[in-house]
Every structure is written in structure tokens, then in C-alpha cells.
């Protein structure tokens, strides 16, 4: 126990210690966190659907028919009609042949990657992929090679010198930088070198592409181009769970092989019905996405004018680059004192020396909300000036 205590103290001294906030009430722009009302800019509820009346009504109406718990795994007696209908809806919406519903995005990545690759195979992973992708690669027991972030040329060279079964895995939108993977180039490279391409579109689904179909659809890529598409339902969809979509034979293979699907209790079926309602909102949500983009564009202009350094992101993820852990924490605390909640992101979530504030936008934010954020950032800019951090 003393070793654990010492390590925790080391994390505190390095500015890496993490704490949990107690949130009261629904997820929405104005939160009650630890008893204090704060305007939040750190949620992944990109379309404001986590508290949407239609989704809440769909859940409420489904409960008397489905009950609450899933009660068993999908392969025992937990695969409810609601799960099946959601899978059909997700397949149709993403333009895929079939889909499989997982309990979380983390479980989807672990299950899919470890099922599609194994000993003797090689998995190629972007250097900035999410932790769940990294852990899925490790769990597969395949050889793992990391290619330069978004570098299709680097990947092509690695694939050219590798024989055997090859799987390439990338985020569609990178969760801490907000940039979009060069999916068209990656698809071409994978086709040339006979590699299976897996795209985790957790942060693109609902936000990018026609009708919010995601980053893969934005590039016009088909199921043949991207055979395995993974998406999360706890972000833009505002509910919970995840899915993988692709050829029917691959989905059936995952039913047989993906351990995180086989050995877990099914999600509450009522939640699956609510997610179907959420997909309807996403599909008809061009107005939500247009408003969201207007917030993003204005923030980028005005935050840059204030002297803040932003990453080249066109998505709702808009990191303010700071560098040092303690400075990022100080800026986050100063914003909170102004009534604005933006969390500091530090290693190991991001590389050492690249601590940042991860600002995220939702369609539920108003331009008045954005005014509050910009005013708070203006008042806190001196913290970076004092550290010699320039834009």
C-alpha cells in the first residue's frame, strides 16, 4: 500500500493527479458540478441529444415493454428485438451491410481488433490513436507497428515490407487534437497492400458527412474501401453503447470471436429503442450541425485573435495548446472561477509537453454561451503571458 501511496503523491507533484467531479442533473451546457453551476465546454454531447426530449420520451415509452436490464449476454437470452432493430438501423444509416451493437466504445475496439488480428499477424496503428485502440492492439497479441500521425506514406512503406495478415486501425477524428484522418489516402494504401482497414469514427459519427453519417461518409468511402467501421453512441448520439458495421460475414465472425461481445451482459433494450430515436434526430439534424459549425468557426477566429494557440481542427474538438501541466491546470481553474468548465488534458492522454485545454462544442450551446467562454479566456490570457507562452 505504501508503494501505491508514493506513486499517487508523485502524480500530484507532477501535476498529473486526476479527480472526479460530482455532476447533478442532466448533461447540458449549464451543469451543476460539485454543487456549483458551471457553463461546460468539455462534453462530447456534440449535438445536444443527451437530454433531448424525444430521446427521453422514447426511453420512457420503451421501458414498460422491455423492462430495464439486459439480463444476459447476447448469445444466451439477452439479444432483444430492440438490439436487432438498432443494428438494422445503424447498418442502413451508415450504408453498411450489417452492424453489431456493443456495450461501450472501449469494448468495441478491444473486441474487434483482438478478433481480427492475432499471433503472427501485424497491426498498424496511428501514433495518436485512442487508448482503446492501443489496448485492443496489445490484446490481439499481434505485432504492433505505429506509423506517423496521419502519414499515409509512412504507412505504405511499412506495409510494403510486411508479409502476412495486415490490419490498419485509425481514429476517424482524433479525440485530443480534433483533426480528421486522411481516410481516402489510407484506404488507397490498404487496397494496394492488401490490408484490412478499421476506422473508429467515435468523434465523427453524427457530426461529419452527409446527414451526419461520419468521417468515412464525408470522404465518400464505401464498405469496400473501409470494411470495418466502429462508432460510439455515447457522444453525438447522446445515449450509450457502440457499434461496428461492415460486411455480414465479418459481423458474424465477430459474434463468434469478439470476447467483449460474447462475455458481457447486453445493454438495456429500452436504451436501444432510444438510440433509434436519436439516429432519426441525427439524420434530420442538418440545422444542428450548421449551428455547431458556426460556433466552431467563430471560436477559432476570436480565440486566435486573443492570442491562443489552437490545433488545425474543423471539428467540435478545439484544443488550446499550453504545454506545461501546471499551466494547463492553472488556466482551467481560472476559467472555472469565471464560471466556465474546461478540463486540462495532460499526459499520458497526450504526449509529454503537450498539455492542453480541450474545448468542445455542442449544438446546445448558444452564441451567448460562446461569448461567456471568450470573455473568460480574455480575462485569463495573462496566465500564459506570465509563462512566456505565445500563440
C-alpha positions in Angstrom: 0.0 0.0 0.0 2.9 2.4 0.7 4.0 2.0 -2.9 0.6 3.0 -4.2 0.6 6.0 -1.9 4.0 7.1 -3.1 3.0 6.8 -6.7 -0.1 8.8 -6.1 2.0 11.5 -4.4 4.4 11.5 -7.4 1.4 12.1 -9.7 0.3 15.1 -7.6 3.8 16.6 -7.6 4.0 16.2 -11.4 0.6 17.9 -12.0 -0.9 14.6 -13.3 -3.3 13.7 -10.5 -6.9 13.3 -11.6 -10.1 13.9 -9.7 -13.8 13.1 -10.4 -16.5 15.8 -10.3 -20.0 15.1 -9.0 -22.5 16.1 -11.6 -26.1 16.7 -10.6 -28.9 16.7 -13.1 -28.8 16.1 -16.9 -25.9 16.6 -19.2 -26.4 20.0 -20.8 -24.3 23.2 -21.3 -25.1 24.5 -17.8 -24.1 21.8 -15.4 -24.1 21.5 -11.6 -20.6 20.3 -10.7 -19.8 19.7 -7.1 -22.7 21.9 -6.2 -21.6 24.8 -8.4 -23.4 25.9 -11.6 -20.9 26.0 -14.5 -21.1 26.5 -18.2 -19.5 23.4 -19.6 -17.3 23.3 -22.7 -15.8 19.8 -22.2 -18.6 17.4 -23.0 -18.8 15.0 -26.1 -22.5 15.6 -26.5 -21.9 17.3 -29.8 -25.5 17.6 -31.0 -27.1 18.2 -27.6 -29.0 14.9 -27.7 -28.1 13.6 -24.3 -31.0 15.5 -22.8 -33.2 15.8 -25.9 -37.0 15.4 -25.1 -37.6 13.0 -28.0 -34.9 10.6 -26.8 -36.2 10.8 -23.2 -39.7 10.1 -24.4 -38.6 7.1 -26.5 -36.8 5.6 -23.5 -39.8 6.2 -21.2 -42.2 4.6 -23.6 -40.0 1.6 -24.2 -39.4 0.7 -20.5 -42.9 -0.8 -19.9 -42.4 -3.1 -22.9 -38.8 -4.1 -22.4 -38.1 -3.8 -18.7 -34.9 -2.4 -17.5 -31.9 -4.8 -17.6 -30.5 -6.8 -20.5 -30.2 -9.8 -18.0 -27.9 -12.0 -20.1 -25.3 -11.9 -22.8 -26.4 -11.6 -26.4 -25.6 -15.3 -27.0 -27.7 -16.5 -24.1 -31.0 -14.8 -23.9 -30.1 -11.1 -23.9 -30.3 -10.3 -27.6 -33.6 -8.4 -27.6 -35.7 -7.3 -30.6 -34.7 -3.8 -29.7 -31.0 -4.6 -30.2 -31.7 -6.2 -33.5 -33.7 -3.2 -34.7 -31.0 -0.8 -33.7 -28.4 -2.9 -35.6 -30.5 -2.8 -38.7 -31.0 1.0 -38.3 -27.2 1.6 -37.8 -26.4 -0.6 -40.9 -28.8 1.3 -43.1 -27.7 4.7 -41.7 -24.0 4.1 -42.3 -24.6 2.4 -45.7 -23.2 -0.9 -44.5 -24.4 -4.5 -45.0 -24.7 -5.3 -41.3 -24.0 -4.0 -37.8 -23.3 -5.3 -34.3 -24.2 -3.5 -31.1 -21.5 -3.3 -28.3 -21.9 -2.1 -24.7 -19.2 0.6 -25.0 -16.8 2.1 -27.5 -13.9 0.8 -25.5 -15.3 -2.7 -25.6 -15.9 -2.4 -29.3 -12.3 -1.6 -30.1 -10.9 -4.2 -27.7 -13.2 -6.9 -29.1 -13.0 -6.0 -32.8 -9.2 -5.6 -33.0 -8.3 -8.6 -30.9 -10.8 -10.7 -33.0 -9.4 -9.6 -36.4 -5.7 -10.0 -35.6 -3.7 -12.5 -33.6 -0.3 -14.0 -33.2 1.7 -14.0 -36.4 -0.3 -11.0 -37.8 0.6 -7.3 -37.8 -1.5 -4.4 -36.7 -0.6 -0.8 -37.9 -1.8 1.9 -35.6 -1.6 5.7 -35.9 0.6 7.2 -33.2 -2.2 9.3 -31.8 -4.9 6.7 -31.7 -7.2 6.5 -28.7 -6.2 4.4 -25.7 -8.9 1.8 -26.5 -7.4 1.2 -29.9 -3.9 0.9 -28.4 -5.2 -1.6 -25.8 -7.1 -3.6 -28.5 -3.8 -3.9 -30.5 -2.0 -5.1 -27.4 -4.7 -7.6 -26.5 -4.6 -9.1 -30.0 -1.1 -10.4 -29.4 -0.2 -9.4 -33.0 2.9 -7.5 -33.8 2.1 -3.8 -33.4 3.7 -1.1 -35.6 2.9 2.6 -35.1 3.0 4.9 -38.1 3.4 8.6 -38.1 0.3 10.5 -37.3 -1.8 10.8 -40.4 1.1 9.8 -42.5 -0.1 7.5 -45.3 3.3 7.5 -46.9 4.9 6.1 -43.8 2.2 3.5 -43.5 2.7 2.5 -47.1 6.4 1.9 -46.6 5.7 -0.2 -43.5 3.0 -2.3 -45.3 5.3 -2.9 -48.3 7.9 -4.5 -46.1 5.4 -6.7 -44.1 4.0 -10.0 -45.2 1.1 -12.0 -43.8 -2.3 -10.7 -42.5 -2.2 -7.0 -42.0 -4.8 -4.8 -40.2 -4.6 -1.0 -40.2 -6.5 0.9 -37.4 -7.1 4.6 -37.1 -9.4 7.1 -35.5 -11.6 9.0 -37.9 -11.4 12.1 -35.8 -8.7 12.2 -33.2 -10.1 12.8 -29.8 -7.5 15.0 -28.3 -6.4 17.0 -31.4 -9.7 17.2 -33.3 -8.1 16.6 -36.7 -9.5 14.2 -39.3 -7.5 11.2 -40.5 -6.6 11.2 -44.3 -9.0 8.3 -44.9 -9.0 8.4 -48.7 -5.3 8.0 -48.8 -5.3 5.3 -46.1 -7.9 3.4 -48.0 -5.9 3.5 -51.2 -2.7 2.4 -49.3 -4.6 -0.5 -47.7 -6.1 -1.6 -51.0 -2.6 -1.6 -52.7 -1.1 -3.6 -49.9 -3.9 -6.0 -49.1 -4.5 -4.7 -45.6 -7.8 -4.6 -43.7 -8.8 -1.0 -42.7 -10.6 -0.4 -39.4 -11.8 3.1 -38.7 -13.1 4.2 -35.3 -15.4 7.1 -36.0 -16.4 7.8 -32.4 -16.0 11.6 -32.8 -17.1 11.9 -36.4 -20.4 9.9 -36.2 -23.3 12.3 -36.1 -21.2 15.4 -36.8 -19.4 15.0 -40.1 -20.6 13.8 -43.5 -23.9 13.9 -45.3 -26.8 13.6 -42.7 -24.2 13.1 -40.0 -23.0 9.7 -41.3 -19.5 10.4 -40.2 -16.0 11.0 -41.5 -15.9 7.9 -43.7 -19.1 9.1 -45.5 -17.6 12.6 -45.7 -14.8 11.2 -47.9 -17.3 9.2 -49.9 -15.8 5.8 -48.9 -17.8 2.6 -49.3 -17.8 -0.6 -47.3 -15.3 -2.0 -49.8 -12.9 0.9 -49.0 -13.4 0.7 -45.2 -14.6 -2.8 -44.4 -14.8 -2.2 -40.6 -16.5 1.0 -39.3 -16.7 1.5 -35.5 -18.9 4.2 -33.9 -19.8 5.3 -30.4 -23.3 6.2 -29.3 -22.5 8.0 -26.1 -21.2 11.1 -27.9 -23.1 12.8 -30.7 -25.9 10.2 -30.4 -26.4 11.2 -26.8 -27.2 7.7 -25.5 -24.8 4.9 -24.7 -23.1 1.9 -26.3 -21.2 1.5 -29.6 -21.4 -0.4 -32.8 -19.3 -2.0 -35.6 -20.6 -2.1 -39.1 -19.4 -3.8 -42.3 -19.9 -7.0 -44.4 -22.3 -9.5 -42.9 -19.6 -12.2 -42.9 -17.3 -10.0 -40.7 -20.2 -9.3 -38.3 -20.9 -13.0 -38.0 -17.2 -13.6 -37.4 -17.2 -11.1 -34.6 -20.2 -12.7 -33.0 -18.2 -15.9 -32.8 -14.8 -14.3 -31.8 -15.1 -10.9 -30.1 -14.8 -11.7 -26.4 -16.1 -8.3 -25.3 -19.3 -9.0 -27.1 -19.7 -12.7 -26.1 -18.9 -12.4 -22.4 -20.9 -9.4 -21.3 -24.5 -8.7 -20.4 -26.5 -7.0 -23.1 -27.3 -3.3 -22.7 -30.8 -2.4 -21.6 -33.1 -2.9 -24.6 -35.0 0.3 -23.9 -31.8 2.2 -24.5 -31.6 0.6 -27.9 -35.0 1.9 -28.8 -34.0 5.4 -27.5 -30.9 5.2 -29.7 -33.1 4.5 -32.8 -34.9 7.8 -32.0 -31.6 9.5 -31.7 -30.5 8.4 -35.1 -33.6 9.9 -36.5 -32.6 13.2 -35.0 -29.1 12.9 -36.3 -30.3 12.1 -39.8 -32.5 15.2 -39.8 -30.1 17.3 -37.9 -28.5 19.5 -40.6 -29.7 22.6 -38.7 -27.9 21.3 -35.6 -24.7 20.7 -37.5 -24.9 24.1 -39.2 -25.3 25.9 -35.8 -22.5 23.8 -34.4 -20.2 24.8 -37.2 -21.0 28.4 -36.8 -19.8 28.2 -33.1 -16.6 26.4 -34.1 -15.7 28.9 -36.8 -16.4 31.9 -34.6 -14.4 30.4 -31.7 -11.4 29.8 -33.9 -11.4 33.3 -35.2 -11.8 35.1 -31.9 -9.7 32.7 -29.7 -6.8 33.1 -32.2 -7.2 36.9 -32.0 -6.9 36.7 -28.2 -3.5 35.0 -28.7 -4.4 31.4 -28.0 -2.7 28.6 -29.9 -5.2 26.1 -31.5 -4.7 22.9 -33.4 -5.8 22.8 -37.0 -9.2 21.3 -36.2 -12.5 21.8 -38.0 -14.5 19.6 -35.6 -16.2 20.3 -32.3 -12.9 19.4 -30.6 -10.9 22.6 -30.3 -7.8 22.2 -28.1 -6.0 25.2 -26.7 -2.3 24.2 -26.6 -0.5 25.1 -23.4 2.5 22.8 -22.9 3.1 22.5 -19.2 0.9 20.5 -16.9 0.7 23.1 -14.1 0.0 26.0 -16.5 -2.9 24.0 -18.1 -4.3 23.3 -14.6 -4.0 26.9 -13.6 -5.8 28.1 -16.8 -8.6 25.5 -16.2 -9.0 26.7 -12.6 -9.0 30.3 -13.6 -11.8 29.6 -16.1 -13.8 27.7 -13.5 -13.5 30.7 -11.2 -15.2 32.7 -14.1 -18.0 30.1 -14.2 -16.7 28.1 -17.2 -15.8 24.4 -17.1 -13.0 23.3 -19.5 -10.8 20.4 -18.3 -7.0 20.3 -18.6 -5.7 17.3 -20.6 -2.3 16.0 -19.5 0.0 13.0 -20.1 -0.4 10.1 -20.7 -3.6 11.1 -22.5 -1.4 13.4 -24.7 2.4 13.4 -25.2 4.7 14.9 -22.6 5.0 18.7 -23.1 1.6 18.9 -25.0 -0.8 19.6 -22.1 -3.8 21.5 -23.3 -7.4 22.6 -22.6 -9.8 20.5 -24.6 -12.6 22.9 -25.6 -15.6 21.1 -27.1 -18.7 22.5 -28.6 -22.3 21.3 -28.7 -25.3 22.3 -30.8 -26.9 23.0 -27.4 -24.5 25.9 -26.9 -25.7 29.4 -27.9 -23.6 32.2 -29.2 -24.3 33.9 -25.8 -22.6 30.8 -24.2 -19.7 31.3 -26.6 -19.5 35.0 -25.5 -19.1 33.8 -21.9 -16.3 31.5 -22.9 -14.4 34.1 -24.9 -14.8 36.7 -22.2 -13.4 34.3 -19.7 -10.5 33.4 -22.0 -9.7 37.1 -22.5 -9.6 37.6 -18.7 -7.3 34.6 -18.2 -4.8 35.3 -21.0 -2.3 36.8 -18.6 -1.6 33.3 -17.2 0.0 32.3 -20.4 1.8 35.6 -20.9 3.4 35.2 -17.5 4.8 31.9 -18.6 6.0 33.2 -21.9 3.5 31.1 -23.8 2.7 32.8 -27.1 0.3 31.9 -29.8 
